[in-house]
């Protein structure tokens, strides 16, 4: 028998949109090598995951929990080579494979809230998120623009930074899920200062890099081309970069976004001004192992770097590589930034 110890690190995994591939890829976590240092607990509907496991012919044991505190009292028979702890919360509509159901939006939000509250209670300091549908949550009446913003609000953070990473590069974002027409109004000296401070602090605490090499993209084509194609670089971005370099920080720019990624090996992270300026390059360079990391929270939060992929749900074609990478990345980082 294997006794679960009280001092294990608990990684909470939210199972995401029930109609998508979130449940599918969560099941693959049962095949990860067991560790004496941490335990993975998926938050989601036990029956939903059981149905999906049978559909996908996954030979695993799904162990339901109704209380995270009971985890330390479990003894698992060694005959269960592959098992998964599931903190159960009921999903309203289980007939949902490949389909978005409005009545399941409260379930998806409740899963997030449970993870948040467990972290606030000190039961865990790590949340790894499977993909959800912002569309269906918003259509059901919630004011929801994404995981990053939701966690920032839940933990009372004025500013957090979305950073995506793969085995090739790391790309951070000044703004996150904004319509393109609104981006320029959010490019201010204050938001840029806050973002750079969060990145520097995170690299110091999480990656043991005291003075990270940061490349900053311009907002406009050719980084404004001396003001001819836009004034934000000269008025906002470059003066802030100069402030930091005067203090000894290794921050460079602003660079034209269409060429700086060719020099990604010269930097620890590239700061893009908006979502689709930096992320297409990162995802093209290595999509399978890409992950999403929220910097600036009092907890560790990582995520997959892909969407719900409704068309792949229940087919067995979904890859869990990104989710597993997100879990592994959460283990190499420090306690908080």
C-alpha positions in Angstrom: 0.0 0.0 0.0 1.1 3.6 -0.7 0.2 6.2 1.9 -0.3 9.8 0.8 1.6 12.2 3.0 0.4 15.5 4.4 3.5 17.3 3.1 2.9 16.6 -0.5 2.5 19.6 -2.9 -1.0 19.5 -4.3 -1.4 20.6 -8.0 -5.0 21.5 -8.7 -6.0 20.9 -12.3 -9.2 22.5 -13.6 -10.9 20.3 -16.2 -12.2 23.2 -18.4 -15.0 23.1 -20.9 -16.8 19.8 -20.5 -17.7 19.7 -24.2 -14.1 20.1 -25.3 -10.8 18.2 -24.9 -10.2 19.3 -21.3 -11.6 16.1 -19.8 -9.8 14.0 -22.4 -6.3 15.4 -21.7 -6.9 15.4 -17.9 -7.3 11.7 -18.1 -3.8 11.3 -19.4 -2.5 12.7 -16.2 -3.1 9.3 -14.7 -0.2 8.0 -16.8 2.3 10.4 -15.4 5.0 8.9 -13.2 4.0 9.0 -9.5 6.0 11.3 -7.3 6.6 11.5 -3.6 6.8 15.2 -3.9 3.5 16.1 -5.3 0.0 14.9 -6.1 -2.3 15.9 -8.9 -6.0 16.5 -8.2 -8.4 17.2 -11.1 -11.4 19.4 -10.3 -14.4 18.3 -12.3 -17.4 16.0 -12.6 -16.5 12.4 -11.6 -19.2 10.9 -13.9 -18.2 13.0 -16.8 -14.6 11.9 -16.6 -15.6 8.3 -16.1 -17.8 8.4 -19.2 -15.0 9.9 -21.2 -12.5 7.4 -19.9 -14.7 4.5 -21.1 -15.3 6.2 -24.4 -11.5 6.6 -25.0 -10.7 3.1 -23.6 -8.5 4.6 -20.9 -7.5 1.8 -18.4 -7.4 4.0 -15.4 -9.0 4.2 -11.9 -10.8 7.5 -11.2 -10.9 8.1 -7.4 -13.6 10.7 -6.4 -12.9 13.1 -3.5 -15.5 15.2 -1.8 -12.9 17.0 0.4 -9.3 17.8 -0.4 -8.4 17.2 3.2 -9.2 13.5 2.8 -6.4 13.1 0.3 -3.8 12.4 3.0 -5.9 9.6 4.4 -6.1 7.6 1.1 -4.2 4.4 0.7 -4.0 3.2 -2.9 -3.6 -0.5 -3.7 -0.5 -0.9 -5.8 -2.5 -2.9 -8.4 -3.8 0.5 -9.6 -1.0 1.4 -11.8 -2.8 4.4 -13.3 -5.2 6.4 -11.2 -6.5 9.9 -11.0 -7.9 11.8 -8.0 -10.9 13.9 -8.9 -12.4 16.5 -6.6 -16.0 16.1 -7.6 -18.3 18.9 -8.7 -21.5 18.2 -10.6 -21.8 19.2 -14.2 -25.3 20.1 -15.2 -25.4 18.5 -18.7 -23.3 15.4 -19.4 -24.5 15.1 -23.0 -22.0 17.6 -24.1 -19.2 16.0 -26.2 -18.2 18.4 -28.9 -21.0 20.8 -27.9 -21.2 24.0 -25.9 -24.1 24.1 -23.4 -25.1 27.3 -21.8 -26.3 25.4 -18.7 -22.7 24.2 -18.1 -21.1 27.6 -17.8 -21.9 27.9 -14.1 -20.1 24.5 -13.6 -17.0 25.8 -15.4 -16.9 28.9 -13.3 -17.5 26.9 -10.1 -14.5 24.7 -10.9 -12.3 27.8 -11.2 -13.7 29.2 -7.9 -13.1 25.9 -6.0 -9.4 26.0 -7.1 -9.1 29.7 -6.2 -10.7 29.2 -2.7 -8.5 26.1 -2.0 -5.4 28.2 -2.7 -6.7 31.1 -0.6 -7.2 28.5 2.2 -3.6 27.4 1.9 -4.5 23.9 0.6 -2.4 24.4 -2.5 -0.4 27.1 -4.2 -0.7 25.8 -7.8 -3.5 25.8 -10.4 -3.0 24.3 -13.8 -5.9 25.0 -16.2 -7.4 23.0 -19.1 -9.0 25.1 -21.8 -12.5 26.6 -21.5 -14.7 28.6 -23.8 -14.8 32.3 -23.2 -17.7 32.5 -25.6 -20.1 30.3 -23.8 -19.3 31.7 -20.4 -19.9 35.3 -21.7 -23.1 34.2 -23.5 -24.4 32.8 -20.2 -24.2 36.2 -18.5 -20.8 36.2 -16.9 -18.4 39.1 -17.3 -15.5 36.9 -18.4 -12.6 37.7 -20.8 -10.2 34.9 -19.8 -8.5 32.9 -17.2 -5.8 35.5 -16.7 -8.1 38.3 -16.0 -10.4 36.1 -13.8 -7.5 35.0 -11.6 -6.2 38.6 -11.3 -9.5 39.8 -10.1 -10.0 36.8 -7.7 -6.6 37.4 -6.1 -7.0 41.2 -6.0 -4.1 41.9 -8.3 -4.0 45.2 -10.1 -1.8 43.9 -12.8 -0.7 40.5 -13.9 1.3 39.4 -17.0 0.4 36.7 -19.5 3.5 34.9 -20.7 3.6 32.0 -23.1 6.5 29.6 -23.4 7.7 26.6 -25.3 11.1 24.9 -25.7 12.1 27.7 -28.2 11.2 31.0 -26.6 9.2 32.9 -24.0 6.8 35.8 -25.0 5.1 38.1 -22.5 2.2 40.4 -23.3 1.6 44.0 -22.3 -2.1 43.6 -23.0 -4.1 40.4 -23.1 -7.6 39.8 -24.4 -8.5 43.2 -25.9 -10.0 44.1 -29.2 -7.3 45.5 -31.4 -9.0 48.9 -31.6 -8.5 49.3 -27.8 -4.9 48.2 -27.5 -3.2 51.6 -28.1 -5.1 53.2 -25.2 -3.7 50.6 -22.8 -0.1 51.2 -23.9 0.9 53.7 -21.2 4.0 54.4 -19.3 2.4 53.1 -16.1 1.3 49.8 -17.6 4.6 49.2 -19.2 6.5 50.0 -16.0 4.2 47.6 -14.1 4.7 44.9 -16.7 8.4 45.1 -16.7 8.6 45.0 -12.9 6.5 41.9 -12.8 8.6 40.2 -15.5 11.8 41.0 -13.7 10.5 39.9 -10.3 9.1 36.6 -11.8 12.4 35.7 -13.6 14.3 36.4 -10.4 12.1 34.2 -8.2 11.0 31.5 -10.6 13.9 31.1 -13.0 16.8 32.4 -10.8 17.7 35.0 -13.4 18.4 38.2 -11.5 18.5 40.5 -14.5 16.6 39.0 -17.4 17.4 40.0 -21.0 14.1 41.6 -22.1 13.4 42.6 -25.7 10.5 45.1 -26.0 8.4 45.2 -29.2 7.2 48.5 -30.6 3.4 48.9 -31.1 3.5 50.2 -34.6 5.0 48.7 -37.8 8.8 49.2 -37.9 8.5 50.4 -34.3 7.0 53.6 -35.5 9.9 54.4 -37.9 11.0 57.5 -36.0 7.4 58.7 -35.5 6.4 58.4 -39.1 4.2 55.4 -38.5 3.1 56.2 -34.9 4.2 58.1 -31.9 3.8 55.5 -29.1 7.4 54.3 -29.3 9.0 57.8 -29.0 6.4 59.1 -26.5 5.8 56.1 -24.2 7.8 52.9 -24.9 11.3 54.1 -25.4 11.4 56.5 -22.5 10.3 53.8 -20.1 13.0 51.4 -21.5 15.5 54.2 -20.9 14.3 54.6 -17.3 15.0 50.9 -16.7 18.4 50.7 -18.5 19.5 53.7 -16.5 19.0 51.6 -13.4 21.0 48.8 -14.8 18.3 46.5 -16.1 18.9 44.6 -19.3 16.0 45.8 -21.3 16.3 46.6 -25.0 14.1 48.1 -27.7 11.7 49.1 -28.9 12.1 46.6 -31.8 10.1 46.1 -34.9 8.0 43.0 -34.2 8.4 41.6 -37.7 12.2 41.0 -37.1 12.9 40.8 -33.4 11.8 37.2 -33.1 14.7 36.2 -35.4 17.0 37.2 -32.5 15.0 35.4 -29.8 18.1 33.4 -28.6 19.7 36.7 -27.5 16.9 37.3 -24.9 15.2 35.5 -22.0 11.8 36.9 -23.0 10.3 39.1 -25.6 7.6 41.5 -24.5 4.9 42.0 -27.2 2.4 44.8 -27.0 -0.7 42.7 -27.8 -1.9 39.2 -28.1 -1.6 38.6 -31.9 1.7 40.5 -32.2 3.7 37.9 -30.3 1.7 34.7 -29.9 1.4 33.6 -33.6 5.2 33.5 -33.7 5.5 31.5 -30.5 2.9 29.0 -31.5 4.3 28.5 -34.9 7.8 27.9 -33.4 6.4 25.1 -31.2 2.7 24.5 -30.6 2.6 21.1 -29.0 4.7 21.9 -25.8 3.5 25.5 -25.5 2.2 26.7 -22.1 0.6 29.8 -20.6 1.9 31.3 -17.4 0.4 34.0 -15.3 3.1 36.2 -13.7 2.2 38.5 -10.8 -0.2 36.2 -8.9 0.4 35.1 -5.3 0.1 31.5 -6.6 1.6 29.5 -9.4 -0.7 29.3 -12.4 0.1 27.6 -15.7 -2.1 26.5 -18.5 -2.3 24.8 -21.8 -1.6 26.9 -24.9 -4.6 25.8 -26.9 -8.3 26.0 -27.0 -11.2 23.6 -26.4 -10.9 21.8 -29.8 -14.5 20.7 -29.7 -14.1 18.7 -32.9 -11.5 16.5 -31.2 -13.4 15.8 -28.0 -14.0 12.1 -27.4 -12.1 11.1 -30.5 -8.8 10.1 -28.9 -6.9 12.5 -31.1 -6.3 15.2 -28.6 -2.7 15.7 -27.3 -2.1 16.1 -23.6 1.5 17.3 -24.2 0.8 21.0 -23.4 -1.1 20.1 -20.2 1.7 17.8 -19.0 4.3 20.5 -19.9 2.2 23.1 -17.8 2.3 20.7 -14.8 6.1 20.1 -15.2 6.7 23.9 -15.5 4.7 24.6 -12.3 7.1 22.3 -10.4 10.3 24.1 -11.4 9.1 27.5 -10.3 9.4 29.0 -6.9 6.7 29.7 -4.3 5.4 33.0 -5.6 6.4 36.3 -7.2 
